[in-house]
Amino acid sequence: MIEQSPDASGTTAERGRRRPHRRPLDVEDSASRITAYVYGNIVVLATLFPLSRAEAEEGRSFAVVLGVSFATFLAHAFAESAGRRARRSDRLGWPEIRAELRDSAPVLTSGLLPAAVLGLAWLTGVPGLAAQLVAEGYVIVRLALTGVIIQRLRGEASSLRTVLAGVSLAAVAAAVSVVKVLIAH
């Protein structure tokens, strides 16, 4: 039997490896981060789909994905702060604003790697189609991992059911993104 106990540095030793010892987030913070994670991934996927191979090769896709990710992050943090303010009678202080920015960070991180891949295609001459497929695949994989991430934030182990739920979510999100592209463009 393997014994696990946090040491003074806050890590847990297991089989010679050190892992961070972390408490599960409270329900409110966990839900806020998952909302930002799913929303950010859907927005980035919907942003990627209508972009062309030529736009990836010319650098426009890089700028669009990065700009949309950053603007959506700010809008999401603002909306979450407004919601938090509506639930309270006092003003939000810097600790609460920082918490909203932290909880909204998954919106921003959803677009960083896709933007980097598209930026590298632009700078190095990698074919735009290849860069687009890698960027879109990355976002779909992130969506497929949603169930696993929810379990991790809860401090629970993942199961096959959680993984299958994430894969289903990825399929639905891809469909939503396609519909958004068809309606908006």
C-alpha positions as CSV (number, residue, x, y, z in Angstrom):
1,M,0.0,0.0,0.0
2,I,1.3,3.4,-0.9
3,E,1.1,6.1,1.7
4,Q,0.4,9.6,0.6
5,S,0.8,12.6,2.9
6,P,1.6,16.2,2.1
7,D,5.0,17.4,3.2
8,A,6.0,20.9,4.2
9,S,6.2,22.1,0.6
10,G,2.6,21.1,0.0
11,T,3.4,18.2,-2.3
12,T,2.4,14.6,-2.1
13,A,5.0,11.9,-2.6
14,E,3.8,8.8,-4.5
15,R,6.1,6.1,-6.0
16,G,9.1,8.5,-6.0
17,R,7.3,11.3,-7.8
18,R,6.2,14.6,-6.3
19,R,2.8,16.0,-7.2
20,P,1.3,19.2,-6.1
21,H,-1.2,18.7,-3.2
22,R,-4.2,20.6,-4.2
23,R,-7.6,21.0,-2.6
24,P,-10.6,20.8,-4.9
25,L,-12.1,24.2,-5.9
26,D,-15.4,25.2,-4.3
27,V,-18.4,24.7,-6.5
28,E,-18.7,28.3,-7.6
29,D,-15.1,28.7,-8.7
30,S,-15.1,25.3,-10.4
31,A,-18.3,26.1,-12.3
32,S,-17.0,29.5,-13.3
33,R,-13.7,28.0,-14.7
34,I,-15.6,25.2,-16.6
35,T,-17.9,27.8,-18.1
36,A,-15.0,29.8,-19.3
37,Y,-13.2,26.7,-20.6
38,V,-16.1,25.4,-22.6
39,Y,-17.1,28.9,-23.8
40,G,-13.6,29.8,-24.8
41,N,-13.1,26.6,-26.8
42,I,-16.4,27.0,-28.6
43,V,-15.6,30.6,-29.5
44,V,-12.1,29.7,-30.8
45,L,-13.4,26.8,-32.8
46,A,-16.1,29.0,-34.4
47,T,-13.4,31.6,-35.1
48,L,-11.1,29.0,-36.7
49,F,-13.6,27.3,-39.0
50,P,-14.3,30.1,-41.5
51,L,-10.6,31.1,-41.8
52,S,-9.0,30.2,-45.1
53,R,-5.6,28.5,-45.8
54,A,-4.4,31.8,-47.4
55,E,-5.3,33.8,-44.2
56,A,-3.3,31.3,-42.2
57,E,-0.3,31.7,-44.5
58,E,-0.6,35.6,-44.5
59,G,-0.8,35.9,-40.7
60,R,-4.4,37.1,-40.6
61,S,-5.6,34.0,-38.9
62,F,-3.0,34.5,-36.2
63,A,-4.2,38.0,-35.5
64,V,-7.9,37.1,-35.7
65,V,-7.7,34.1,-33.2
66,L,-5.5,36.1,-30.8
67,G,-7.7,39.1,-31.0
68,V,-10.9,37.2,-30.6
69,S,-9.5,35.2,-27.6
70,F,-8.3,38.3,-25.8
71,A,-11.5,40.3,-26.4
72,T,-13.7,37.3,-25.4
73,F,-11.6,36.9,-22.2
74,L,-12.1,40.6,-21.3
75,A,-15.9,40.4,-22.1
76,H,-16.2,37.1,-20.1
77,A,-14.4,38.5,-17.1
78,F,-16.5,41.7,-17.2
79,A,-19.8,39.7,-17.5
80,E,-18.8,37.4,-14.6
81,S,-17.8,40.4,-12.5
82,A,-21.2,42.0,-13.2
83,G,-22.9,38.7,-12.2
84,R,-20.9,38.5,-9.0
85,R,-21.8,42.2,-8.3
86,A,-25.5,41.4,-8.8
87,R,-25.3,38.7,-6.1
88,R,-23.7,41.1,-3.6
89,S,-24.7,44.4,-2.0
90,D,-21.1,45.7,-1.7
91,R,-18.7,46.7,-4.4
92,L,-16.1,44.3,-5.7
93,G,-12.6,44.8,-4.5
94,W,-9.4,43.9,-6.2
95,P,-9.3,40.3,-4.7
96,E,-12.7,39.6,-6.3
97,I,-11.7,41.2,-9.6
98,R,-8.5,39.1,-9.6
99,A,-10.5,36.0,-8.9
100,E,-12.8,36.8,-11.9
101,L,-9.8,37.3,-14.1
102,R,-8.3,34.0,-12.9
103,D,-11.5,32.2,-13.4
104,S,-11.9,33.6,-16.9
105,A,-8.4,32.7,-17.9
106,P,-9.5,29.5,-19.7
107,V,-11.2,31.7,-22.3
108,L,-7.9,33.2,-23.1
109,T,-5.9,29.9,-22.9
110,S,-8.3,28.3,-25.4
111,G,-6.9,30.5,-28.2
112,L,-3.2,30.8,-27.3
113,L,-1.9,27.6,-28.7
114,P,-4.1,27.8,-31.9
115,A,-2.8,31.4,-32.4
116,A,0.8,30.3,-31.9
117,V,0.4,27.4,-34.4
118,L,-1.1,29.8,-36.9
119,G,1.6,32.4,-36.2
120,L,4.3,29.8,-36.8
121,A,2.7,28.8,-40.1
122,W,2.8,32.5,-41.1
123,L,6.5,33.0,-40.0
124,T,7.9,29.7,-41.2
125,G,5.9,28.9,-44.4
126,V,4.2,25.9,-43.0
127,P,1.1,25.2,-45.2
128,G,-1.9,27.1,-43.9
129,L,-4.2,24.0,-44.1
130,A,-1.8,22.0,-41.9
131,A,-1.7,24.8,-39.3
132,Q,-5.5,25.1,-39.4
133,L,-6.1,21.4,-38.9
134,V,-3.6,21.3,-35.9
135,A,-5.3,24.3,-34.3
136,E,-8.8,23.0,-34.8
137,G,-7.8,19.5,-33.6
138,Y,-6.2,21.0,-30.5
139,V,-9.4,22.8,-29.6
140,I,-11.6,19.7,-30.2
141,V,-9.3,17.6,-28.0
142,R,-9.6,20.3,-25.3
143,L,-13.3,20.0,-25.5
144,A,-13.2,16.2,-25.4
145,L,-11.2,16.5,-22.1
146,T,-13.9,18.7,-20.5
147,G,-15.2,15.8,-18.4
148,V,-11.7,14.9,-17.2
149,I,-11.1,18.5,-16.2
150,I,-14.4,18.8,-14.3
151,Q,-13.5,15.7,-12.3
152,R,-10.0,17.1,-11.6
153,L,-11.4,20.4,-10.4
154,R,-13.7,18.5,-8.1
155,G,-10.8,16.5,-6.8
156,E,-12.3,13.2,-8.2
157,A,-10.8,10.5,-10.4
158,S,-12.0,10.3,-14.0
159,S,-14.0,7.4,-15.4
160,L,-14.8,6.1,-18.8
161,R,-18.2,7.7,-18.5
162,T,-16.5,11.1,-17.9
163,V,-14.3,10.7,-21.0
164,L,-17.3,9.7,-23.1
165,A,-19.2,12.7,-21.9
166,G,-16.3,14.9,-22.9
167,V,-16.2,13.4,-26.3
168,S,-19.9,13.9,-26.7
169,L,-19.5,17.6,-25.6
170,A,-16.7,18.0,-28.2
171,A,-19.1,16.7,-31.0
172,V,-21.9,19.0,-29.9
173,A,-19.5,22.0,-29.6
174,A,-18.1,21.3,-33.1
175,A,-21.7,21.2,-34.4
176,V,-22.5,24.5,-32.6
177,S,-19.4,26.1,-34.1
178,V,-20.4,24.9,-37.6
179,V,-23.9,26.3,-37.2
180,K,-22.5,29.6,-35.9
181,V,-20.3,29.9,-39.0
182,L,-23.1,29.0,-41.4
183,I,-25.4,31.6,-39.8
184,A,-22.9,34.4,-39.4
185,H,-21.0,34.1,-42.7
